[in-house]
Amino acid sequence: MALKRGLGLLSTTLYGIGVILGAGIYALISVGAGLAGNMLWFAFLISAVIAIFTALSYAELSSLYPKDAAEYTYSRKAFGKEWLSFSVGWVLAVGTIVAASTVALGFGGYLHSLTGLDATAGALALIAMMTLLNYAGIQESARFNTLATALEMLGLLIVVAAGFLSPPLADADLFELPAGGFPGIIAAVSVIFFAYIGFENIANLSEEVKDSRKTVPRALILALAISTVIYMLVAIAAIRELGWEALSQSKAPLTLVVSRALGAYAPILSYIALFATANTVLMFLIVPSRILYGMSSGGSLPRPFSQVGSRGTPFISVALVGLIAAFIAFLADIKTVAQLADLAVFIAYLAVNGSLIALAGTSSKGAFKGPRIAGIPVLAYLGAGSAIFMLAFFPPHLWLLESVILACGAALYLGRPKKKSH
């Protein structure tokens, strides 16, 4: 049974905005401020530039190959090495599940501050609910995403208004380098890029999008552009209102930004954060389940992972992703796990940009094509170069963890029943 196509341009764009404008900005802006100082906004700008290079590669490849498990599909088409494409898909799938667990713990923390409920219990309850919604169907998930995205955007716009409409408390020089200099800004990028994770996930829904060859590229670019503008405004407003020192020390940074403007109503940001984190968890559970589905359809995982139930979703992959996310929720540390998720994403970005470089001469009627200079996809080279640059900044212990994840994937890949792929 095929996946159900139920997403148009608006819902697909909102899906992308919803997962981008999720927990990253709510939870990690304080960490980023501690590394980048008053130039936090510049760290967000660098992240956006890195993202746009790769977004255009995703847009072109998704138009050529509108399949789920996008990174797996692209690298397999480009290099013809099943083990390589499996490794890329596996690293990204696990990285996204880890990210879902981390964000779920963020939800648990907000819930604890509001109700006193244990944070881990709240995280596990959220993962269970979002797994059920993932199973229910892509249209049901999209409806929740639309509501949550509207609230996320409202919350961030409240932050922008609070930061720009009131006299600044902090005498902040927005061009003052942090104590660590430019490397400090890049260190901030390695953390806060987590806030941009999501645009690439649109390509992993290609088999559930109407007219995906046109819709997916447009939704990718729209979602990233809208999110970048909002992020830049939020970063400048937060620094203008608080300065980097106060921002970096806050457990609820955006609530602190609006506390002067909203007074007793400031906790509304914490309630909005619940929707933001819940929505991000849902998106981060949907994507790896579709990656596993696509890899199984390609013959790199056992066939049950590609079985589609009566709800039009790959129910075994959905269940497995939810169980792994629940297990990891007991172990997560937000900074380390955010960086681990970013490491997986940059590995995938390198593979995607490399795939477009290898497939640059491939064409298809009606397919989107990114900018070329003398027939060369220059932005794909810039995307690959920026991914390599960022990978060099991740510490050795994260590479060790990534090696363990790859080893687990290798065991699963080598032990799978050998079946002919389609």
PyMOL commands that set and color helices and strands:
alter all, ss='L'
color gray80, all
select helices_A, chain A and resi 9-20+23-64+70-79+82-115+119-136+138-165+181-196+199-208+212-242+244-249+253-265+268-297+303-306+315-328+334-358+378-391+396-414
alter helices_A, ss='H'
color red, helices_A
deselect
rebuild
show_as cartoon
